[in-house]
Amino acid sequence: MRNRRIVQFIFFASSIYLGIMFVRFLNHIQSGRFDIVKPGGVEAFLPISALAALKRFILTGSYDWVHPAGLSLFIIFMIVSFLFRRSFCGYICPVGFVSEMVSLIGRGMRVNKYAGYVLSVVKYGLFGFFAYIILVNMPVSAIEGFLQSPYNKLADAKMLEFFTSPGTITIIFVISMSALTLLFKGFWCKYLCPYGVFHSVIAAVSPFVIKRNADACVSCMKCTNACPMNIQVHEAKLVLNPDCIGCHDCIVVRQNEECLQTCGKDIKAKYLPFAVLGVSTALILAAVAFGLWNSSVSAEEYAFWLSRLGQLSH
C-alpha cells in the first residue's frame, strides 16, 4: 500500500508542477513573450475534448494537433486501465488521490447499498450523456468544428480558470464533496465520477482480475476493510465489480498468499505500482519522441484568444 501512495504522490506532484508551468506559460504570452512552449501535460484535464478527438482519429486517421498531448494521454490512460484494471483511478488520478487522503482522516462510513444505487445514477447518467452526444450523435464534421473552435483551443485555460476563479456554485460543490468524502469513504470516486465509469468500461476486459480462494479464506475481512471503494472482496469469487480501481490494497493486506491472487497467480502487489508508473512513463516518452505532444496552436494565436477568454463559449 505504501508503494501505491508513493506512485500516487508522484503523479499528484507532477500535476501540481504542470499547473505551475502552465501559469508561467500564460504569464509569458500575456506579457508579449512568445518564446515558450505550453506544457502539454495540462491537456490531461480535457477528457471530453480527447474523447471527441479519439472518435475522429478512429474514423478518419487524423490526429488532434490542437491538443495532441491530451489525446495521447487519453489513449495512454486507456492502455494502463486495460493492462492493470482501471489503475488510472487507483494510481494516476490526482482527484482520486486527494479523495483517498481526505477519506483517511474522515469517518470512513459506508453508504447504504440501496442509497448507493440511487447515487450511482448520477455518474452513469453523466457518462451516458457524454457518450451519446460524442460517440453516437456527433458527426465527424461537428467534431472537426469543435476541435478547431477558439473555445477548444483555450479549453485548458478555461479549466485553469475553473480552479483559480471558482464561482459560488463551484465553491459550494467542492465544500460539499469534501464534507461527504470526510463522512463516506471514497464518495466522489464511487458514486459521482463519470470519468471513472469510462475507465471501468475499459477495465471490463482487463486480464488483471482478483480471484478469491474460498477454501483459503479465513473471513478476516482485511481485504474488504482495505478497499478504498468499499467492495465486499471477502464475499466475491472474482472481483468483477466495476468500481474496482486495481489498487490491489486487498492483496497487500491479505491473510495468506492463497486467499487472494491476481489472475490466479501470486503476483507481488508491491511491484504493481511501479509497473503502472513505468508503463505510463514509457508511453508518455514515446508520444513525445514520435511528435504526438506539442500543440500546433502558436503562442501568438493562443495569446490572441486568451485576451478574449471571457467571450468564448461552447
N, C-alpha and C positions, 0 to 999 in steps of 0.2 A: 504493500500500500504506500509505503514511503517513496518508492521509486516512481509511482504514478504521480504523487504530489510534486516530485521534482520536475517531471516532464510537463505537468500541467503549469507549473510556475514558469518554466522556460517559455512556453507558448504565451502565457499571460504577459510576462515581461516583454516579450517580443511585440505583442500588440500595443503595449504602452509606448515602447520605443518607436514603433511605426507611427503612432499618433503624434508623438513629439516631432518626428521628422516631417510629417505631413503639415503640421502647423508651421514649421520652419519653411517648407516649400511655399505655402500660401503667403507668408510674410515677405519672402523674397520677391515673388512675382507681383505682389501688391505694391512693392516699392520700386518696380520697374526693372528688376534684375531677373533675366530670363536664362541665366546660365546654370540652372539647377533642374534635376530630373525628379519628377514626382515618385515617391516610394510606392512601388506597385502593390506591396502587401496590403495597403489600406483597402484595396478593392475586394478583399475577402469579406468585407462587411456589406457587399452588394449582391446578395444571393438571387434576388428577383431578376436583376439585370443579367446575371450569369445564367440563370435558367433559360431566359429568352434567347441569349446568345448560344447556348448549347443546342437548343432546338434548331436554330438557323444553321449552326455548324453541321449538325447531323443531316439536315435536309439538303444543304447546298454545298457543304465543304468549305464555307467561308468562315474564317476565324474572326473573332471580335478584336479589332485593333483599337477600339476606344478604351476598353477595359480588358486587355489581354491577360493581365495577371489575375483579374477576377475570374475569368473563365478557366484559366489554368488551375487556380486554387480550388475552384468548384469541382473540377474533374479529379484533382488530387485527393480532395476530401472524400469524394465518392469511392475512389480506389481504396483508400485507407479504411473506410467504413465497410467495404466489402471484405477486405483481407482480414480485418480484425474485429468484425461485428460492431458496427456503429461506434467505433472508437473515436471518431471526431468528437462526439459528445463527451466521451469519457476521458479524453486526453488533451484535445486541442482547443475546444471552445472556451474562450475567456469568460463568457457569461456563465457557462456551466461550472467553471472553476470558482467564480465568485459565489454562485448559488450553493455549492458544496461547502465553502468556507463559512458562509452565513449559517447553513444548516448545522455545522459542527458546534456552533455556540448557541444554537437555538434549543427549543424544547424537544424536537425530534418526534413530534406527534404524527400519527398516521390518519389520513383522511379515510372516512368510512368508504368502503369499496363501492357502494351504490352512488354516493355523492361523487366519488371519483369518476364513475362512468359518465355522469352528467357533466362534470367539469371538462372531461376529455373531449367532449363535443366541440369545445372552442378550438383546440389545436387541430383536430381533424377537419373541422369546418373551414378554418383558415387555409389549411393545406389544400383541401379540395377546391376551394375558391381560386387560389392562385394556379393550381394545376389545371383547372378547367379553362381559366382565362388565357393562360400562356400556351399550354400544351395542346388544348383542343380548339379553343375559339379564336386564337390569334394567328392570322395567316402570316407567312414569311414577309410579305410586303409591309404589314403593320409592324412586325418586329424590326425590319430594316429602318422604318421611320422612327421608332422608339430609340433604337440604339444610336442613331445619328442625331438625335434631338439634343439641343442645348441642355435640357434638364438632365438627361442621362450622362452627358459629358461632365456635368458638375454634380453628379449623384453623390460622390464621395464627400464633397464639400457640404452638400445638403445634410449628409449623415453626420458629419462633424458638428454642424450647427445644431442638430438634434441633441447632441450630448453637451455642447458648451452653452447653448442658449435655450434650455428647455422651457416649454410653455407650462401653464398651470396644470393642464391635464397630464402632461408628461411627468411632472413632479409628483402629482398625486398617485399616478400609476406606479412609479418607481418606489415610492414610500410604501404603497400597498403591497407590492410584490415582495419587498424586503421584509415587511411585517409578517406576511403569510409564510415566507420561507423560514423565518425565525420560529414560527409555530409548527409548520408542517414540513417535514423533510423533503427537499428537492421539489418544492411546489411548482415553480415555473417550468422546470425541465420535464416533469412528469405529466403535468396537466395542461400547459398552455403553449408550449413552444412548437410552432408549425414546422420549423426547420428540422427539428428532431424527428418529426414524422417522416420527412423526406429521407433522412438517413436510416430510419427503421425499415423503409421500403427496400433500400439497397442492402441492408443487413439481413433481410429475409432469406437471401440466397448465399449468405456468408458461410464458409466452411468452419468458422470458429463457433461451435455450439458447445455450451457447457452441459455435461451429462452427469446426472446424479446416480450413484450406485446405491440402491435402496438397501442392499444387503450389508454394505459397509457403513451406512449412515447410522449415527448414534443419536439422532434427533436433538443435537445440542443447540441448533438454531443459530450458530455463529454466522453461517453464511447469509441467512435472511437478515439478521441484525446488522451485518456489514454492508448490505446492499444499499447504495445511495438512492435507488429508485423504488425501494420498498417492495421488491419482488419476493414472493414466498418461495425462495430457492429450495428450502428443505422439504417442500411438498412436490416438486417437479421431477419428472424423469429426464426431460430435456428442457433447458431454459430457452424456450422459444418466444417468450414474452417480448412484444415489440418495444417495450420500454427498456430492455437490457442495453446498456451502453458499452458493453465489452470491457468494463473496468477490471474484471477478474478479482475484485476485492474479496469475493466469496471464496475463491480458491486460495488466496493468501492466508485467510484465517481458518481454513478447513481443519477438521479434527484429525484427519489422516489422509494419506495420499491416494486412497481408493474411493473415498466417498464422493469426491467431485473431480472431474477431469475435463479437459478440453479436447473435443473431437475423439473421445475415447482413449486419449493418451495423457500421460503425466507431463504436460508442458509446464516448465517452470514459469510461474506467473511473474516472478520478479524481473524476468528478462523482457517481458512483453512491452512495457512502457518504452524501453529503449529501442525496441523493434519498430514501434509506431513512430518514434522520433526519427530514427534512421531512415525509414522508408519515406516519410514526409519530406525530410531534408533533401534526400537524394532526388526525389521527383521535382522539388522546387528548383534545385540547382540545374536539373535537366531542362526545365522550362525556360530558365534564364539563358542557358547555353544555346538553346535552339531558337532564341529570339521571340519567345512567347510570353514576354513580360512587360516591356516598356510600351506605353501608350503612344499612338500616332498623333494624338492631340498635342499640338505645340504649346509651350508655356505661354506664348503670346495669345493664342486663341483662348486658352484656359483663363488667362487674366482678363480678357475681354468679357467673357461670360461671367466671371467671378464678380466683376463690378456691377453686374445686373442680377446677382443671385436672388435677391428678394422678388424679382419679377418673373422668375422661372417657376413653372408649374408642370404637372403631368401632361 
